[in-house]
Amino acid sequence: MSALAVPGVALAWLRQSVGLTVDETARRAGVAPAFLARVEAGDARATPAWLGEVATVLADALADRAPAPGPEPGRTDDGTPTRLHEHGGNDR
């Protein structure tokens, strides 16, 4: 595997894992779909700025798939503290 192929394979894997096509990713990033496909195949080298545009699209898509955060540990959904022990004394 060439040195160009490694980042391309990673890029393709991430794009596919967030459920985007080459065309949709390219459209959102404002890049040419054919060039994105060539980068993913290891046949072209992208500039850091170009990669940044594509990475932003993929990061946004990943964030959209993340579950909504739950309450903080030790707090209920409305933010009030939970009580672990309702009784006094020791736990023997």
matplotlib code that plots the C-alpha trace (Angstrom):
import matplotlib.pyplot as plt

x = [0.0, 1.4, 1.8, -0.9, -3.4, -3.3, -5.0, -7.3, -8.4, -9.0, -11.0, -13.2, -13.8, -14.9, -17.0, -18.8, -19.2, -21.1, -23.3, -22.2, -21.6, -18.6, -21.0, -22.7, -19.4, -17.9, -21.1, -21.0, -17.3, -17.4, -14.8, -14.9, -16.3, -13.8, -10.9, -12.3, -12.6, -8.9, -7.7, -9.6, -8.1, -4.6, -4.2, -4.0, -2.5, -4.8, -3.6, -4.1, -6.8, -8.7, -8.5, -9.7, -12.9, -13.6, -12.8, -15.2, -18.0, -17.3, -17.0, -20.4, -21.9, -20.5, -21.7, -25.2, -25.2, -24.0, -26.6, -27.9, -26.1, -27.8, -27.9, -24.6, -23.7, -25.4, -28.2, -31.7, -32.9, -34.0, -30.6, -31.5, -29.0, -29.8, -29.7, -27.8, -28.8, -32.1, -31.4, -29.1, -26.4, -24.1, -24.7, -24.1]
y = [0.0, 3.4, 6.3, 8.1, 5.3, 5.2, 8.6, 7.9, 4.6, 6.3, 9.1, 6.6, 4.5, 7.6, 8.9, 5.5, 5.1, 8.4, 7.3, 9.8, 9.2, 10.6, 13.0, 14.2, 14.7, 16.6, 18.8, 19.7, 20.4, 22.3, 20.0, 17.9, 14.4, 13.0, 14.4, 13.1, 9.6, 9.9, 10.9, 8.0, 5.6, 6.9, 8.3, 12.0, 14.0, 16.6, 19.9, 20.4, 23.1, 20.7, 17.9, 20.4, 21.2, 17.5, 16.7, 19.5, 17.9, 14.4, 15.8, 17.6, 14.4, 12.4, 15.0, 14.7, 11.0, 11.3, 10.6, 13.5, 13.9, 12.6, 14.2, 14.6, 11.7, 12.2, 14.3, 13.7, 14.8, 18.1, 18.8, 18.1, 16.0, 12.4, 10.8, 7.5, 6.7, 7.6, 6.2, 7.3, 5.2, 2.7, 0.2, -3.0]
z = [0.0, -1.0, 1.5, -0.4, 0.1, 3.9, 4.5, 1.6, 3.0, 6.4, 4.7, 2.8, 6.0, 8.0, 5.1, 4.8, 8.5, 8.8, 5.9, 3.3, -0.4, -2.3, -4.1, -1.0, 0.9, -2.1, -2.4, 1.3, 1.3, -2.0, -3.7, -6.9, -6.3, -8.8, -6.8, -3.5, -5.1, -6.3, -2.9, -1.3, -3.9, -3.1, -6.6, -5.6, -2.8, -1.1, 0.5, 4.2, 3.4, 1.2, 3.8, 6.4, 4.3, 3.9, 7.6, 8.7, 6.7, 8.2, 11.7, 11.4, 10.1, 13.0, 15.5, 14.0, 14.7, 18.3, 21.0, 23.0, 26.3, 29.4, 32.8, 34.7, 37.0, 40.3, 38.8, 37.5, 34.1, 35.5, 37.1, 40.7, 42.8, 43.3, 46.7, 47.0, 50.6, 52.0, 55.5, 58.2, 59.9, 58.3, 55.6, 57.7]

ax = plt.figure().add_subplot(projection="3d")
ax.plot(x, y, z, "-o")
ax.set_aspect("equal")
plt.show()
